[in-house]
Amino acid sequence: MEYDATRQTVRFKAYRVPARCWRCWKTFTFFTPYEFVDMMVFRCERCGAKRVIEAYGEGNYGGAESKYIDFHYSHLPRNEDEKHMDEFLRVFEGQWTDLCPCGGHFRFRSPIRCPHCRAPECRLLRGRDEIVESPPIPVLKFAIPPEYTNAPARPSWQPKAKA
């Protein structure tokens, strides 16, 4: 993975996936992260613009998610975090991230849109096996509110030892 601090873009190993739009019938390709690359792609719900963020790390998506869960669910052991991912995604995408220049929100589960007509009705074609270097993709910018950054962290979950 290559990070460019001056332009705030990232290049990473990705699958080049061919697709066809079912509205205009044009073919195009899009890039999805390779399995061993810890990147998440957020797409604009209106125009389909892409932003990426690292999935793990204290200052990235994983750090933001753990701070949110530590603040709201301090009583839960760490192995129950998956239950609250949808709730965190709604807060993260709606309030913590920057808006797209078109006015839309960047969503993790937004559909892939055709670059020609912006329709979300796309079907994958065969040939997903090619691993290439992705084009430079902008980094998703977000800000964690101060009340979350100062929240005490939960202790890691450990099973009780048998005596």
N, C-alpha and C positions, 0 to 999 in steps of 0.2 A: 504494500500500500504506500502510495506516495502522497504527501500532504504539502500543499503549496500555501504558505502563510500569507504571501502578498496578495494573492487573488482569492483566497479562501475556497479553494477547490480541492477535490480529492480524486485520485485515479486509483483503481484497485482491480484485481482479477475478477472477471465477471463472465457469465454466460452471455453469448450473443444469441438472442431468441428471435427467430422470424415469426411474424404475425401478419394477419390479413384483417382489414377492416370490413365488417359486414354491411356497412352503409355505403361506402364509396368504392369498395373492392380493391383498394390499393394495398400493396404489401409494404411492410416496413420492419425494422428490427428495433428491439429495445434491449437493455442490459439489466441483468439481475445478478446480485452478488453470488460469487462462488461459495460453496459450502464452508470453506475454511477461512472466509473473510468475515470479520465481525462488523458488518455494515448493515444499516437499515435504510431503506429507500422510502421517503415520504413523497407523495404526489399531491399536487394541488387538486382540490375537488372540482374546480371550475375549468382550468385550462390544461391541466396535466403536466405542469412544470415539475421538475424533480429536484429534491434536496436529499442529501445523505447525512447520516450521523453514525458515529461509532456506537455499537450496541453495549460495549462494556467499558468500564473505566469510571473513575470518581467524577470527572468533569463532563461526562457524556450522558447518554440516555440511561445507562444502568445506574449511575450516581444520582440522577434526578429521580428515577423511580424509587430507589431505596430511601431517599430523603422524604419523598411523599408518603411512603408506607410507614417509615419510622415515625413520622409526625401524626398520622391518622390512626395507625394500627399498632401501637407500641406493645400491646398485649399479645399479639400473635407471634408464634415462632416463625422463623424465616422460611420454613418449608411450605408455608401457606400463602406465599406472595402471589401465586398465579391467579388466585380468586379475584384479585383486585386490579389486574392488568387493564381490563376494559375501562374501569373507573379512572385509573391513572391516565390512560390514553385520551379520554375525553377532556380531562383537565389540561394535560400537556399540549394537545393539539389546539385546544380552544383558547387557552389563556397564556401559556408560557412561550409559545413559539411565535416568530415573526410571521406576518401575513405575506401572502404572495403579492407581487405588484398588481395583479388583476383584482385583488380584493378577496380571494378565496383563502381557505385554510389548507395547510399541508396536513394530509391524513395518511396514516400508515396503511390503511385498508382501502384507499381510493383505487378505482379501476384504472387500468392502463388505457390511455386515450390515443386515438389515431392522430399522428402529427399533421395530417392533411385536413381532416374535417372535424377533429376534436370529439368524435363519437366514442363512447365507451364500449361499443359492441365490437370487440376484437377477438379473434380466435387464433390460437397458437398453431403454427405449422410445424412440420417435422424438422428436425435438425438442431436440437437444443444442446448438442454435445460439444460445441466449439467454445473453448475457453480463451478469452482474449483480454487485453488491457482495456478497461473502460475509457470512454472519453472523459475529460475533466468535468466533474459534476459539482455544483456549488454545495457548500456545507450548510445544513439547517442551523440557524441561529436561534437560541432560546435563552431565557433568563429565569432562574429559579428565584421566587420571592424570598425576601430576607427571613421571614418567619420559618421557612423550611430549612434554610441553610444553617440556622442556629439550633435546630431541633436535636436533642440527644439521640444518638444512634442506639438501636436495639442490640442487645448481645446476640451473638450468633447462637443458633439453636444447637444444642448438644443433647443426645439421649442420656438419660440418667444411668449412671454406672450401677451395676449390680453389686451388692455388698457381699 
